[in-house]
């Protein structure tokens, strides 16, 4: 029966996806044979069949371990590499199929979750276009890319996978026999190259490496997809006339970045790095704008006899001839009688000069470029060429409005304690320490960026571990000490711990007393931003209590903003994994406290999430549209009223759950010797050797749990197949209000009615589905603390049982068919890598005297870590 079930799941996969997985898997098998002979493929297949049999109960974990232990370390590494490459290829095939599905759905019918569907829903719900126009006018989505190290793949591996993806996409098209044979030959070549490529980094990344890595998403996807997103919104608002009239959609996307600006605990991010980061960003966006402007210019061949220029456009060209006669004469020679084309080609030349720092020709700001583009657009419209005015020229305008000359708004982050120390030194008037000099130099660089690219390019300064309004005032005073070199700053408090979240409104009360804050409120229309940290609160309180505490903070801050006439934007510091506040973004938005969204959503996009969401145009467009739709819906009175009523009804129940869940979580992590035990049962200390980011794993040199960053905390638990940060304590919480499962009526009602509670349980269910109890037990046994092992496994059993009971599911992810089958098919292959990792970890924890053997074991361990991350499709 079990065999049939697995085969049924496999057959349930769409045929094109099964075809791609078979094709790529077979080609990988051929590469294995070519590299290591038939024996290597036989060993891979032997382990594959063994882990599947173990899942069916036909063999034991000990028997699987015996197979792995019987290999030489060289063979174990080869097998681990094979499973890791297989996961990279499977992930590629699944992503390719997702793109294929999105294209197939684009039939002209309204797609659920799209902007068009949401606009239609809002119109049908009543309230008139006036309410909708007001909502659209205030709409903002601000994704902020961070260098948080959760992308375990080397850039060389990512680009190799992209080449394979491009070839696979060509097979979907109409190709002849000879072309198909050449594509398949190319696939074999690329897969063999991937197999022979080192899968993990052997040199440490520096912050500028991280900046350049993020630029790939911009170059390949984001710059091109942004105007498509605006066009879709414009079509939803105004119908098929889009492109023939002034747009109803305004640019509401603003990209941010911490990469090269986040120095909290990262000594490698310096003022010079911040300056270099913004220059790298500028180089990429200026190249993109130059190419786009040049392309649009070359294509805009309207003649002055059919489309006469306006007086304003004539004046622009006349001024250009006076300033740069040779350049304009050359452009005019290539484009006689085409003034609109001439103006755009001249603009492209000026963008190039801006990048090359040619002050005589360069634009002083992106606003100057926008003025020229609007002059061209208005001239075209006045001449009756509306399609030319509001087609590709409008798309270019949208790109300039969104990205400026800086691409993403660079944000600075630093720890509150360092500002306090630095200010004390500045006030004392004596010699300054290196750290204080660095903080002041960073502020000078911010001022330089503002002079070079405008205030918008860099003006947010985030204070991590904000405890009081004084932490905000300290930064303003440090900036003021620079006199004429002081930058314009919006200093943003970051509330991370449970206690800090509770005191957030009182801290904001204190901020209103700071003159610099009041001045910025007057300048910005009383706009204020507050950041909420998900990772550290979850590590401190556990996932359940942290979720409720964050909800309370949002509710309190929204009420505070209403009382003080402040337009508040909450900045959500979510990670990619469920244990760090991750999960489907659109569902998370709809679960926010009423009044806390108000048409604005800002969130961190971290590590592997950047490429998962923004690596392909179709996926990026779908993601942004889903977020946009959720923000619009979450800002409506109807949705907020329903959420408010459910929260009022079920909050007492949730409080009991949260208290019990927190008690269970704290009891575990406060156990004597817990930090040492955790390091022993997981590859925590070895993870830093993956070199997946520039930032150290700990804020301080101390080895205590509090100093451990949330990413390695989650990453290490993921590797052990326990996934503890995503569910631990929830079972105890549910048991506290349901008599351990005998009275579930209220819980089931809350699950059906309250988006927050629904999302909490669904996210826990996803974490539980990626947990493997049998393998986790083997990891936990390495710690030689049976009482801690028993506590973890008992809480897992309790949580799994009660989550299923409340949701009404017979098995985990029963209502999420696509995700469920993907997890079920992947899990045995992840098991294979876990057994390989356990072999290495067990030997290392027992102690190995031989240095060469130890080095091989560490290589096997790190290779398997990379593979498990690929198999589970997340790290930290």
N, C-alpha and C positions, 0 to 999 in steps of 0.2 A: 504493500500500500504506500509506503514511504517513497519507493522508487517512482511509482506512478505520480505521486504528488509533485515530486521534483520535476519529473518530465512534463507534467501538466503545466507547471509554472513556466518551464522553458518554452513550451509550445504556445503559451499565452503571450509571449513576447511578440511584437509586430514582426512580420516576416522580413522586411528590409533590415531591421536591427539584427535579427538572428543571422541573416546573410552576411552582414558586415563583420559581426563577431567571429563567425566561422572562417571567413576569408582571412582576416587579420591574424586569428589564432593559428590557422594552418600555415601561414607564411612565417610566423614566429617559430613554429615547430620546425620548419625547414631550416631556418637560421640556426636553431639549436643543434640540429644534426650536422650541419656544415661546420659548426664551430667545435662541437665536442663529441661528434659521432652519435650513433643511435643510442648509446648508453645514457647520455645526458637526457635525451627526451624520454627514455624509458624510466629514469629516476623521477623526472618531473611528473610523468603520468602515474607512477606508482604512488607518489605522495598525494596526488590529486584524488585518486580513487580511494585512498585510505581515509582522507579527511571527510570525503562524502559518506563513506561507510560509517565513520564515527558519528556523523550527524544522524544517520539512520538507526544507530544503536547496534550495528552489525560488528563493530569492533570497538576497542577502547582507546582513550587518549594515551594510555601507556604504550599500547602497541604502535600508535602513530609516532610517539616520541622515540621508540626503539628504532624505527626506520631512519629518522633524522639523526639519531646518535650514532648510527652505523656508518655514516658517511665521513669522509675526510672533510676537514674544514674548507678545503678548496672546492669540493663538490657541493657542500652545503651553501657556500657563497653563490655558486653557479645556479643552483636551484632557486635560491632567494631572488637572484637577479631575474630569473625567468618569470617567476610569479609577479614580480614588480613591473616588469615590462608588459606582461599580460594585462595588468590592471591599467597601465597607462593607455594601452590600445583599447581596452574595453571602455574606459572613460571617454576616450575619443569617439568611439562608435556611438555611445549613448548621447554625447553632446551633438554629434552629427545628426542623429535621428531626431533629437529635439528641434534642431534647426529645420530639418526636413518637415517635421510636423507643423511647426509654425508657418512655414511657407504653404503647406497644404491647406491650413485653416484660413489662409488669406484669400478667400473666395469672393469677397465683397459682402459677405454676411457679417453682422456685428459679432465680434468675439467676446465672450464673457471676460470681465476683468480689464478690458481695453478702455481707453479714454472715451471712445465713441459710445460704448455701452453705458458707461457711467454718466456721461452727459445726457444720453437718452433717458436714463433712469431718473436723473434729477429733474429733467423737464416734465416727465410723466408724473412725478411725485407732487408737482405743483409748486407754487411760489413765484412762478414767472421768470422770464429771462433776466429781470433786474437782479434777483437774488443770485442767479447763476453768474452773471457778469461780475457782481461784487466778490463772489467766491474766487473766480478766475483772476480777478485783479490782484488779490492778495496771495495767490498761490506761490509757494516756494518749495523746491526740493534741493537740498544741499548735501550731496554725498561727499564725504571727506576721506580721501585715501590716506592710509597710514602705513608705516613701515613695520608694524607689529609682525614679528617673524613667524608667519604661519604658512608660508609657501615653501614646501620642502623640495620642490623640483628645481634643478639647475636651469638657468636660462637656455643652455644648449639643449637640454631635454625638451623644454617647452617649445623651442623653435623646430626641433626635429618632429615633434608631435604635430605641429601646425602644418609642416610640409606633407606629412602623411594625411592629415585632414583635407588639405587642398586636393590631393590626388584622389582620395575617396570621394570627394564631392564631384569630381569630374566623371566618375563612374555612374553617377545618377543621371547624367545627361545623355543625349543621343550621340553615341559614338560608334564608329565602325569597328570591324574586327581588329584591324591592324592598330588602330588607336587604343583600343581596349588592351591589347597585348602589351603595348608600350607603357600604358598606365600601370598595369599589373607588374611589369618589370621594375618600374620606378618604385612602386610600393615595396617590393621585395628588397630593393636597394636601401630604401629609407628605414625599413624595419630592421634590416641587418645592421645599419649604422646605429640605430637606437640601441640595439642589443650590445654593440661594442663600445658605446659611449659610457663614461663614468656617470653613474646615476646620482651621485651626491657631490657636493662641493668639497674641495680639499684646501681651499683658501678662504679666509674670512672675508665676508662682504664688508664694505665700508658704506657709510650713508649715501655717498654719491652713486654707488652701484645700485642702491635701492631706488634712488631718484630715476636713474636711467631705465631700470626695469619697469617702473610704473609708466614711463613715457611710451612703452610699447602699446599699452592699452589705449592711450590717447591717439597715437599715430595710426593704429590699425582699425580702431573702432569709434572712439568717442567723438572725435572731430566730425566724422562723417554722419554719425547717427543722430546728433543733436537736431539738425534742421528737419530730419525725417519725423522726429518726435513732435516738434512744433507744428509741422505741416499736418500731422494726424489730429492734433488738438484743434487746429484752425478749421480743418474739414468737419470735425465733430460740431464745432460751434456755428459754422456758417455754411455748411453744405458744400456741394461740388464746385461752387464759385471760387474756392480757394485758389490762389494764383492769378486771379483776375481782378482783385480788389485789395485795399489795405488789409493786412491781417488782423483778425480778431484775437489771435493768440499772441501773447507777449512772452518774451523769453523768461522762463521761471526756473531754469536750471542754473545752479552756481556750483561749480566744482571747487572743492577745497583740498588741501594737502597738509599733512604733518611731516611728510618725508623731507628730511633736512631741516625741520624746524622743531621737532619733538626732542628735547634734550633731557627730559625727566629720567634720570638714572642712566643716560647714555653719554659717556664722556667723549665719544667720538663725534658728536654733533656740536660744532663750534660756530662762532659767528661767521667765519670764513666759509664753512660748509653751507650755512644758510644763504649767504650771498651767492655761492656757486649754484645752489639748488634752484634759486629763482632765475638765474641766468640760463641754466639748462632748460627749464620750463619755457622761458621766453624764446630761446632758440628754436624749440620744437614748434611752438604755436606760430611764430613769425614765418617759419618755413611753410607751415601748413596754410597760413593765410596768403602768403605770396603765391603759392601754387594754385590755390583756389581762385584768387583774384585774377591771376594770369589766365587760368583756364576759362573763367567766365568772360573775361575780356576778349580772348581769342574767338569765343563762340558768339559774342554779341556783335554780329556783322550788320546791324541795321544801318541803312544809308540815310544821309541827311535829306535826301529827296523824299523818302517815305516817312522818316521820323526826324523832323527838325529838332535841333537842340534848343533848350531853353536859354534865356539870357544868363541865368545863373551858371549853367554849364559852360557857356561861351566864356564867361568871366573866369571860371576855374582854369580853363585851357589857356586863356590869355595870360593869366598870372604864371602858369607853368612855363609858357614860352619865354616870358621875361626872365624867370629864375633859372631855367635850364634849357636854353634854346636848342642845343645840339641833341639832347635826349628827346625832347618833344618833336623835333624835326624828324628824327629817325623813326619814332613811333608813327608820326603822321604819314611818312613815306610808305610804311608797311600797311597803313589803314587809311587810305585817302577817302575823304567823304564819310568817314565813320567816327564822328566825334565821341559818341558814347563808348565805343571800343577804345578810342585813344585815351579817354579819361581813366578807364579801368586799367589799361596797360601801364599808364603813368603811375596810378596808385600802386600797382604791383611792384614797380621799380622803387617807389618810395618805401614800401614795406621791406624790400631787400636791403635798402640803405639803412633802415632802422635796425635790422639785424646786424648789419656790418658796422654799425656805429659811425656812419657817414652823416655827421651833423648837418651838413649843408642841404642834403636831400631828405633826410629822415623825417618821419612824423614825430612830433613832440609827444603825442599820446594817441591812444586808440580812438578817442573822441574826434580827433581831426580826421582820421580815416573814415569814421562813421559819417561825418559831415559830407565828405566827398561822395561816399556811396549813396547817401540820401539825395544828394544833388543829382546824381545819375538817375536814381529811381524816380524822382519827381519830374525830371525832364522827360523820361520815357512815358510816364503816365500822362503828362500834359500833351504829349504828341499822339496820344491814343493807343500807345503800345502797352496796354495794361498787363498783358501776359508776360511781356519782357520785364516790366517793372517789378511785378510781384511773384515772379518765378524764381529763377536761379539767383537773381540779384538780391531778392529778399532772403534767400537762404544764406547768402554770404553775409548779409547784415546781421542775421540771427547769430551766426558764428562769431562775428566780432563782438556783438553785445554780450554773448555768453562768456567768451574766453579773454577778451581784451588782448593786451600784449603780454599778459603774465600767465595765461592758461588756467591756473588754479590759484585760489587765494591761499597763500602760504600762512600757516598758523604756527605760533610759537607756544611751546609748553615747557614749564619749569616747576619744580617743587617749591611749595610755600616756605619751607624752612630755609632754603638758600637765599630767598629774597630778604628774609628777616635778618640773616647774618650779614648780607651785603649792605643793607641799609644802615645797620649799626656801624659798619666800617666807614661808610660815606659820611654819616653824621659826626663820627669821631674826628674826621679830618686828617687822619694819619695815613700811613702806607696801606695800600689795598692789596688784598690777597689775589691770587691768580683767578679764583672763582668769581670774585666780585668784579675784577677787570673784565672777565669774559661776559658776565651778565650785562655790564654797561656797554661793552662793544656790540653785543647782540642788539641792544636797543638802538645803538647808532646805525647798525646795518638795516634795521627796520625802517629808520628814517631815510636812509639812502634808497631803499627799495621804493618807498613812497615818492621820493623825488623823481626816481627813474621811471616808475610804472604807474604811479597814482596810489592814493591811500587804499583803494580797494584791494590792491595786490597783496598787502600784508598789514593788517591792523589788529588782528585778534591775538591776544596774549592770554593763554589759559594757565590758571594757577591750580596745579594738582594738590590734592589734600588741603583744600580750603577749609579752615576751621572758623574763621571770623572775618568781619569786614576789614579788619586790619591787614589781613593777607592781601586784599585787593588794593588798599590804600598804599601799601608798601611798594607795589610795582609802579603806581602813579608817581610816588615821590621819587623813586629811583629815576624814572624817565624825566621828571622835572629837573633833576639835578644836572641834566645835560644841557640845560639852557636852550640856545637856538638849535641845538642838534636833537632836541626831544621829538620823538615820533608822535603821531596821533594814535591813540590806543583805545581799544575796547577790551578791558580786562575782564575775563570770564572766569567765574568761580567753577571749579570742578568738585562736586560732592561725591565721594566714593564709598565711605564706610557708612554703616547703618546709623551711627550717631550723627555723622555729618549730614546725611539726608534729612534727618529729623529737624536739625537746627537750620536748614536752608532758608526758610522764610525770615527768620530773625537776622541771618547774615545779610539778606537782601535789604532788610530795613536799615541796617547799618550802612550799606552801600549807598543808599539814598542820601546819607549825610555827608558823603565824600564830594567835595566841590567838583573834582574832575569827572566823576560819574554823572553828576547833575548836568554838567556842561555837555557831555556827550549825549545824554538823553534829549537835551534841547536841540542839538544838532541833527539827531537821527530820527526825530519824530517819536521820541520816547520808546525807542527799540532797545531791548536788553536781551542778552543771551545767557543761559545757564546750562552747564554741562552736567549730566548724570552718568556716573560710572557704574557699569554693570558687573565688570569682572571682579573687582576687589570686594564689592558688597556680597557677591555670590560666594566668594572664597571665605568670607568672614561669617556669613549668616546661613549659607546653604541656599540652594536654588529657589526653594518655595518661599522662605521668609524674605529673601532678597527681592523676589518679584513683587510681593505685597508691599514691602517697604518702598520700593521704587514707585509703585502705583500711588501710595499715600503721598510721596513727595511731589509727584506730578499734580495730584489733586490740590495739594496745599499751595503749590507754586502758581497754578492757574488761578486760584482764588486770590492769592496775593497780587497777581498782575491786574486782575479786575478791580481790586480795591484801590490800586495805586495808578490806574490809567496807564499801564505799561504794556506795550506790544511785546510779549515774551516769546522767545524761541527756545524750546528745549532741545539741547544737543545730546543725542543718545549715543553713549560710548559703547555700542554693542560690538561683540566679537563675531567671528564666523561660526563658532561652534555653539551648540545649545547650552553648554556649561558656562558660556560667557555672554549670554543674552542674545545669541543668534537665532536662526530659524527663519521661516518665510517672513519677509519684511512686510508684505501687505497685511498679513494676519496680525502681526505685532502692532501695526499702526491702529487697526480697528480695535485692539485691546487696550489702547491707551486711556487714561482717565479723561472723562468728558471735560472739554474746554482746554485741554493741554495741547491739542494739535493746532486748531484755529487756522487751518490752511497752510501751515508751515511745518516742514519736517527736515531735520538735519541729523545725519547719522554717520558714524565711521564705517568705512568699508576696508576690511583688513585682510592682508595676506592672500591666501588662495581665493578668497571671496572676490577680490578685484577681477581676476581673470575668469572666474566662474560666471560672474554677472556682466562683465564688460569686455570679455575677450572676443565676442562675435557680435556683429551688428544686430542680427535678428534677436538674439538672446538679450542683448543690452536694451534694445527697444522694448521688448516685452517686459523686462524687469522695471524699467522706468515708467512704462505705462501702468503697470500694476501698482507701483508705489503711488503714482499720481492719482489713480482712481481711488485708492484707499485713503489718501489724504483728503480728497474732496468729500468722500462719503463720511469719514470720521469727523468732518467739520460741520456736518448738517445737524440741525436741531433734532430731527427724528432719530438719528443714530445715537446722538448724545443722550437724548431723553431715555431711550431704552436701556442704554448702558448705565445711566445714573440710577434708574429704578432697580435694575438687577443688582448693582453694587450695594444700594441701601438695604435690599432684602437679604442678601447673602453674605454681607461683610462680617457680621458676627460669627458666622460659620467659618469663614476664611481666617479670621483672627485666631480661632482655636486651632485650626490646621497649622497656621504659621508658627504659633508658639510651640506646639509639639514638634513640628519639623525642625525648628531651630534648636530646640533642646537636644534632639537626637543627633543633629549635625555637630553641634558644639561638643557633645559628649564624646564623639568619635575623635575630632581633631585636637581636643584638649587631653586626650589620653596620654599618659606619661610615655615619652619616647616616640610619639606618633611621627614626628618629622623624620627621625632616623629610620623608622620602619617604612615609611613611604618611599624614601630614597632607596631602600634595599629591595622592595618588591617591584619597583618600576625602573625604567631606564632614565630616570630624572636627570641624574648627573651626566649621563652620556649624551643627552639630547643637545647640550651646548656644542658638542663636537660636530653636529650636523652643519654648523655654520650657515644657518638659514637666515640670519639677520645680523646687523651690526650691534644690536643692543645686548648687554649682558642679561643672563637669566634672572639675576637678583639685583635689587636696588643697592644692597650693601653686601659686604663680604661675609656677613654673618650667615649661618646655616639654618636659621629658624624659619618656620613656615611663613610668618608674617612678612619676611623680607623676600619671599619667593614671588615672582611675578605670576599673574594669573595664566598667562599663555603656557609656560612649561607645566604649571599645575594641571591644567586641562589636558595638555598634550600627553603628559606621562600617564594619566588615568585612561586616556583613550587607548594608548598602546597596550595597557594591561587587559584590555577588553572589559574593564569594569564600568567605564564611563560615569563614575561616581558623581562628578560635579553636575550632571544633568538630572539626577533623580534622588540623591540620598536625602533622607528625612521626610520625603513626601508620603511614604508608606506609613510612617509613625503618625504623621499629621492626619491622614485620612482615617487611620484606626482610632484616633482620639475622638473623632466626632461620629463614628459609625459603629461603635461597639465592635471594632475589629471586623467590620464587614456585614454585620447583621441588619443594620438599618441604613440603607443607602438612598432613601427617597430624596432627601434634601440635597445630597451631593449630586444626584443625577439631574435634579431640577437646575441646580447651579451650573452644571456642565452644559445643559441645553440653553440656558438663558443668559449667562454672563460671559462675554467674550474673553475677559481676562482669565477666568477659571478654565474655560474651554481650551485656550491656548496653553495655559500652564500644564494641563494634563496631556494634551496632544504632544507638546514638546518633550515631556517626560517619557511618553510612550515611544517616541522616536529614539531617545537615548537608550531606553531599555531594549529596543529591538536590535541595537548595535552592540549590546552587551552579551557576552557568552559566559554563562556561569561556570561551566566545566573548565574552560581555559583560564578564566579569572581566578579560580580556586588554586590553580597551579602557580600563578604569579604570587598570590597572597601568601602561599605556603613558604615562599622564600624568606619571609620576614621572621619566621619562627615565633610568631605571636598568635597562637590559635584563638585567643579571645577576641582579637581585632578582626581576624578572618571571619569568625563566627558572626560578629556584629555586622560586618559588611554584607555577608551572604544572607543573613536573616532579614536585613532591611531590603535587600534586593527582592527576596521572595515576597515579602510583605507588600512592597510597592507594586510589583508586577501584578500580584493577585488583586489588589484593591483598585489599581488603575483599570484593569480589565473589567472589574465588577462595576465601577462607576460608568465607564464608557459603554458598557454593554457588549463589548467585543469578546469573541471567543479566542482570538489570538491577536498578538500585537500588530498594529497597523492594518487591521482588517478593513477599515474604511478608506485606506489609501493604497489602492491596488497597484499602481505603478511603482511607488516607493517600496511597498512590501515585497513585490516580486524581485526588485533589484537587490534589496538587502538579503533576501533568502538565497538568491543565486550567488551572491558575492561571498557570503559568510564562510562557506567551506574553504574558499581560496585564501581568505584572510586567515583562517585557522592554520593553513599550511605555513604562512609566514610567522604566525604567533609561535608555532612549535619550533621553527628555526630560531626565532628570537629567544625563546625560553632555553634552548640549548646553550646559547652564548651567555645569556644572563645568569643561568645557574652556575656555569663554570666560573664566570667572573666573580660572582658573589662568594663562591667557595675559595677563591684565591688561586692564582696561576703564577708560578714562579718564572716559567720560561717567557722571556720578553717577546720572542717571535710568535709564540702561540697566543699570548695575550693580545698582540696586535691583530692577529687574524680573527680572534674572537670578537674584538671590538669592531672590526670591519664588518663581520657578519651581523653583529647587533645593529649597527647603524644602517646597513643596507636593508635589514628587515624593518627597521623603524620607518624608513622611506617607503617601503612597500606597503606596510599596514596603513600609513597615512593615505597612500594612493587608493588602497582598497576600500577604506572607510570614507574616502573623499573629504576628509577634514583632519586637521592637526590640532591647533589650539584655538 
